[in-house]
Amino acid sequence: MKTLVIVDVQNDFMPGGSLAIKNGHTIVPLINSIQNKFDLVVATQDWHPPTHASFASNHANKKLFDTIKINGLEQVLWPNHCVQGTFGAEFHSGLKTDKIAAVFRKGMNVEIDSYSGFYDNGHLKSTGLAGYLKELRAKNLYFCGLAADICVYFSVLDALKEGFSATMIEDASRPLSEPDFVEIKKELIAKGANIISSSEL
């Protein structure tokens, strides 16, 4: 079953949002245009409590993008983003959601971040996405969304670990850091992922 996983296409990652990704909004029409090429479409949604440990505002004497250790894991301190129930946490208004069969929320545990759509960053708790896909016998997963070098990247890695075929649709994703993304693409290919353009679907 050919499955599209739409990662975190939310307002706070769009231009004008609290953790804006350059040109993030430009992928929305493209994601809409490719959804009908898939048997199954699911989405992930960052869904943080306001007291989340990844927010710089919740740490005295720390500033944005500092790196600290939380429970032994390295954690970048982000701007407050995708706070539960806020406009910033909502999907971009232009995203077509009628084909999205299920939404998997992540980052809800105050003490640990969750970049991947499958697990938190410590791999302590599953979102249920892997089990859902396996029950439906989905094997070939295609990923798009934001940010290509963070949440899409970690989702692809976990998909490979779970035994799925994993493909990133590059032009339907945007990175926070272009230089980091160059290296990440090399790593993903080395680990068995595919990286394609939407025109190859």
DOZADO-76365 format. One record per residue (C-alpha): residue in one letter; residue number from 1; x, y, z. Coordinates in Angstrom, 3 decimals. Each point is the difference from the previous one (the first is absolute). Example, Ala and Ser with C-alpha at 12.3 -4.5 7.8 and 13.67 -1.06 7.14 Angstrom:
BEGIN
<code A pos 1 u 12.300 v -4.500 w 7.800> .
<code S pos 2 u 1.370 v 3.440 w -0.660> .
This chain:
BEGIN
<code M pos 1 u 0.000 v 0.000 w 0.000> .
<code K pos 2 u 1.492 v 3.309 w -1.133> .
<code T pos 3 u -0.222 v 2.394 w 2.952> .
<code L pos 4 u 0.660 v 3.733 w 0.329> .
<code V pos 5 u 1.085 v 1.294 w 3.415> .
<code I pos 6 u -0.465 v 3.778 w 0.242> .
<code V pos 7 u 2.264 v 1.293 w 2.762> .
<code D pos 8 u -0.882 v 3.079 w 2.088> .
<code V pos 9 u -1.454 v 2.325 w -2.651> .
<code Q pos 10 u -0.981 v 2.432 w 2.760> .
<code N pos 11 u -0.273 v 3.767 w 0.268> .
<code D pos 12 u 2.917 v 0.532 w 2.380> .
<code F pos 13 u 2.375 v -1.481 w -2.602> .
<code M pos 14 u -1.274 v 2.321 w -2.716> .
<code P pos 15 u 1.298 v 3.516 w -0.798> .
<code G pos 16 u -1.235 v 2.219 w 2.834> .
<code G pos 17 u -0.141 v -2.928 w 2.426> .
<code S pos 18 u 2.092 v -0.253 w 3.162> .
<code L pos 19 u 2.387 v -2.571 w -1.523> .
<code A pos 20 u -0.294 v 0.979 w -3.648> .
<code I pos 21 u 1.594 v -2.074 w -2.741> .
<code K pos 22 u 0.949 v 1.970 w -3.096> .
<code N pos 23 u -2.577 v -0.505 w -2.757> .
<code G pos 24 u -1.810 v -2.587 w 2.122> .
<code H pos 25 u -3.342 v 1.088 w -1.423> .
<code T pos 26 u 1.058 v -0.800 w -3.579> .
<code I pos 27 u -0.260 v -3.765 w 0.549> .
<code V pos 28 u -3.703 v 0.079 w 0.915> .
<code P pos 29 u -1.438 v 0.093 w -3.569> .
<code L pos 30 u 2.467 v -2.696 w -1.055> .
<code I pos 31 u -0.983 v -2.274 w 2.897> .
<code N pos 32 u -3.638 v 0.523 w -0.944> .
<code S pos 33 u 0.697 v -0.912 w -3.625> .
<code I pos 34 u 1.716 v -3.324 w 0.804> .
<code Q pos 35 u -2.412 v -1.377 w 2.594> .
<code N pos 36 u -2.118 v -1.767 w -2.627> .
<code K pos 37 u 3.036 v -2.069 w -1.039> .
<code F pos 38 u -0.119 v -1.915 w 3.304> .
<code D pos 39 u -2.184 v -2.777 w 1.404> .
<code L pos 40 u 0.295 v 1.393 w 3.520> .
<code V pos 41 u 0.807 v 3.469 w 1.364> .
<code V pos 42 u 0.850 v 0.687 w 3.646> .
<code A pos 43 u 1.460 v 3.017 w 1.782> .
<code T pos 44 u 2.015 v 0.881 w 3.074> .
<code Q pos 45 u -0.579 v 3.046 w 2.187> .
<code D pos 46 u 2.329 v 1.584 w 2.542> .
<code W pos 47 u -2.189 v 0.480 w 3.087> .
<code H pos 48 u 1.965 v 1.474 w 2.890> .
<code P pos 49 u -1.216 v 0.986 w 3.467> .
<code P pos 50 u 0.983 v 3.630 w 0.811> .
<code T pos 51 u 2.446 v -1.206 w 2.683> .
<code H pos 52 u 1.926 v -2.223 w -2.424> .
<code A pos 53 u 3.663 v -0.557 w 0.886> .
<code S pos 54 u 1.128 v 0.778 w -3.563> .
<code F pos 55 u -1.149 v 3.631 w 0.270> .
<code A pos 56 u 2.763 v 2.468 w 0.876> .
<code S pos 57 u -2.572 v 2.080 w 1.881> .
<code N pos 58 u -0.301 v -2.790 w 2.587> .
<code H pos 59 u 3.701 v 0.150 w 0.967> .
<code A pos 60 u 1.448 v 2.823 w 2.075> .
<code N pos 61 u 3.204 v 1.566 w -1.385> .
<code K pos 62 u -0.291 v -1.842 w -3.311> .
<code K pos 63 u -0.552 v 1.485 w -3.431> .
<code L pos 64 u -1.506 v -1.212 w -3.246> .
<code F pos 65 u 1.895 v -2.792 w -1.753> .
<code D pos 66 u 2.245 v -0.734 w 2.984> .
<code T pos 67 u 0.649 v -3.731 w 0.387> .
<code I pos 68 u -0.462 v -1.658 w 3.380> .
<code K pos 69 u -0.333 v -3.535 w 1.369> .
<code I pos 70 u -3.407 v -1.186 w 1.184> .
<code N pos 71 u -0.113 v -3.502 w 1.519> .
<code G pos 72 u 3.255 v -0.790 w -1.783> .
<code L pos 73 u -1.212 v 1.079 w -3.441> .
<code E pos 74 u 1.321 v 3.003 w -1.880> .
<code Q pos 75 u -2.741 v 2.580 w -0.478> .
<code V pos 76 u -0.058 v 3.148 w -2.110> .
<code L pos 77 u -2.037 v 2.731 w 1.704> .
<code W pos 78 u -2.608 v 1.178 w -2.470> .
<code P pos 79 u -2.403 v 2.931 w -0.055> .
<code N pos 80 u -3.420 v -0.896 w 1.392> .
<code H pos 81 u -1.741 v -1.702 w -2.915> .
<code C pos 82 u -2.972 v -2.217 w -0.812> .
<code V pos 83 u -1.477 v 0.474 w 3.462> .
<code Q pos 84 u -3.109 v -2.123 w 0.474> .
<code G pos 85 u -3.196 v 1.737 w -1.053> .
<code T pos 86 u 1.681 v 3.054 w -1.554> .
<code F pos 87 u -0.142 v 1.327 w -3.546> .
<code G pos 88 u 3.700 v -0.820 w -0.391> .
<code A pos 89 u -0.694 v -3.686 w 0.602> .
<code E pos 90 u -2.716 v -0.183 w -2.649> .
<code F pos 91 u 0.664 v -1.385 w -3.457> .
<code H pos 92 u 0.582 v 2.642 w -2.669> .
<code S pos 93 u -3.439 v 1.134 w -1.176> .
<code G pos 94 u 0.869 v -0.840 w -3.601> .
<code L pos 95 u 0.797 v -3.645 w 0.741> .
<code K pos 96 u -2.662 v -2.365 w -1.304> .
<code T pos 97 u -0.855 v -2.348 w 2.843> .
<code D pos 98 u -2.945 v -1.986 w -1.387> .
<code K pos 99 u 2.245 v -2.913 w -1.058> .
<code I pos 100 u 1.905 v -0.108 w 3.324> .
<code A pos 101 u -1.169 v -3.243 w 1.638> .
<code A pos 102 u 1.713 v 0.568 w 3.357> .
<code V pos 103 u 2.045 v 2.650 w 1.825> .
<code F pos 104 u 2.764 v -1.012 w 2.403> .
<code R pos 105 u 0.866 v 2.635 w 2.588> .
<code K pos 106 u 3.485 v 0.199 w 1.493> .
<code G pos 107 u 1.995 v 2.014 w 2.502> .
<code M pos 108 u -2.718 v -0.188 w 2.640> .
<code N pos 109 u 2.246 v -1.231 w 2.819> .
<code V pos 110 u 1.278 v 3.081 w 1.858> .
<code E pos 111 u 3.393 v -1.579 w 0.697> .
<code I pos 112 u 1.061 v -1.273 w -3.428> .
<code D pos 113 u -0.140 v 1.289 w -3.570> .
<code S pos 114 u -1.275 v -2.039 w -2.928> .
<code Y pos 115 u 1.399 v 0.783 w -3.426> .
<code S pos 116 u -1.023 v -3.290 w -1.609> .
<code G pos 117 u -3.590 v -0.812 w -0.801> .
<code F pos 118 u 0.588 v -3.500 w 1.430> .
<code Y pos 119 u 1.689 v 0.509 w 3.394> .
<code D pos 120 u 1.194 v 2.594 w 2.462> .
<code N pos 121 u 3.711 v 0.876 w -0.192> .
<code G pos 122 u 0.899 v -2.579 w 2.631> .
<code H pos 123 u -1.986 v -2.754 w -1.741> .
<code L pos 124 u -1.838 v -0.474 w 3.292> .
<code K pos 125 u -3.540 v 0.321 w -1.321> .
<code S pos 126 u -1.570 v -0.710 w -3.376> .
<code T pos 127 u -2.560 v 2.320 w -1.582> .
<code G pos 128 u -1.777 v -3.073 w -1.378> .
<code L pos 129 u 0.821 v 0.884 w -3.622> .
<code A pos 130 u 2.101 v -3.125 w -0.682> .
<code G pos 131 u -2.646 v -2.336 w 1.390> .
<code Y pos 132 u -2.754 v 1.748 w -1.957> .
<code L pos 133 u 1.913 v -0.297 w -3.272> .
<code K pos 134 u 0.975 v -3.616 w 0.607> .
<code E pos 135 u -3.595 v -0.954 w 0.772> .
<code L pos 136 u -1.013 v 1.470 w -3.364> .
<code R pos 137 u 2.931 v -1.821 w -1.645> .
<code A pos 138 u 1.475 v 3.236 w -1.234> .
<code K pos 139 u 3.588 v -0.615 w -1.060> .
<code N pos 140 u 1.056 v 2.819 w -2.318> .
<code L pos 141 u 0.058 v 3.312 w 1.859> .
<code Y pos 142 u 0.556 v 3.403 w -1.593> .
<code F pos 143 u 0.784 v 2.988 w 2.199> .
<code C pos 144 u -0.464 v 3.725 w -0.549> .
<code G pos 145 u -0.392 v 3.081 w 2.188> .
<code L pos 146 u 1.952 v 2.035 w 2.535> .
<code A pos 147 u 2.748 v 0.161 w 0.842> .
<code A pos 148 u 1.849 v -2.250 w -2.449> .
<code D pos 149 u 3.169 v -0.053 w 2.102> .
<code I pos 150 u -1.731 v -0.602 w 3.347> .
<code C pos 151 u -3.442 v -1.580 w 0.293> .
<code V pos 152 u -0.150 v -1.448 w -3.522> .
<code Y pos 153 u 3.570 v -1.300 w 0.369> .
<code F pos 154 u -0.612 v -1.724 w 3.340> .
<code S pos 155 u -3.291 v -1.444 w -1.269> .
<code V pos 156 u 1.765 v -1.531 w -3.013> .
<code L pos 157 u 2.702 v -1.473 w 2.262> .
<code D pos 158 u -2.596 v -1.597 w 2.271> .
<code A pos 159 u -1.959 v -1.321 w -2.992> .
<code L pos 160 u 3.134 v -1.820 w -1.165> .
<code K pos 161 u 0.590 v -1.383 w 3.508> .
<code E pos 162 u -3.585 v -1.289 w 0.029> .
<code G pos 163 u 0.568 v -1.873 w -3.254> .
<code F pos 164 u -1.911 v 2.253 w -2.376> .
<code S pos 165 u 1.200 v 1.190 w -3.380> .
<code A pos 166 u 0.529 v 3.762 w 0.495> .
<code T pos 167 u 0.147 v 2.756 w -2.598> .
<code M pos 168 u 0.299 v 3.742 w 0.531> .
<code I pos 169 u -1.702 v 2.216 w -2.564> .
<code E pos 170 u 2.552 v 2.784 w -0.055> .
<code D pos 171 u -1.935 v 2.751 w -1.788> .
<code A pos 172 u -2.974 v -0.575 w 2.339> .
<code S pos 173 u 2.221 v 0.633 w 3.036> .
<code R pos 174 u 2.043 v 2.964 w 1.234> .
<code P pos 175 u 2.970 v 0.000 w 2.410> .
<code L pos 176 u 0.709 v 2.389 w 2.849> .
<code S pos 177 u 3.723 v -0.133 w -0.899> .
<code E pos 178 u 1.011 v -0.502 w -3.654> .
<code P pos 179 u 3.632 v -0.964 w 0.867> .
<code D pos 180 u -1.162 v -2.623 w 2.523> .
<code F pos 181 u -2.447 v -1.374 w -2.546> .
<code V pos 182 u 2.756 v -0.659 w -2.538> .
<code E pos 183 u 1.744 v -2.328 w 2.463> .
<code I pos 184 u -3.246 v -1.549 w 1.203> .
<code K pos 185 u -0.966 v -1.022 w -3.544> .
<code K pos 186 u 3.299 v -1.858 w -0.371> .
<code E pos 187 u -0.597 v -1.797 w 3.316> .
<code L pos 188 u -3.553 v -1.021 w -0.886> .
<code I pos 189 u 1.050 v -1.440 w -3.348> .
<code A pos 190 u 2.851 v -1.908 w 1.685> .
<code K pos 191 u -2.521 v -1.489 w 2.449> .
<code G pos 192 u -2.320 v -1.187 w -2.753> .
<code A pos 193 u -2.486 v 2.830 w -0.439> .
<code N pos 194 u -0.973 v 1.437 w -3.366> .
<code I pos 195 u -0.168 v 3.689 w -0.832> .
<code I pos 196 u -2.135 v 0.973 w -2.960> .
<code S pos 197 u -1.809 v 2.915 w -1.598> .
<code S pos 198 u -3.803 v 0.039 w -0.099> .
<code S pos 199 u 0.209 v -0.306 w -3.796> .
<code E pos 200 u 1.355 v -3.535 w 0.510> .
<code L pos 201 u -3.101 v -1.237 w 1.803> .
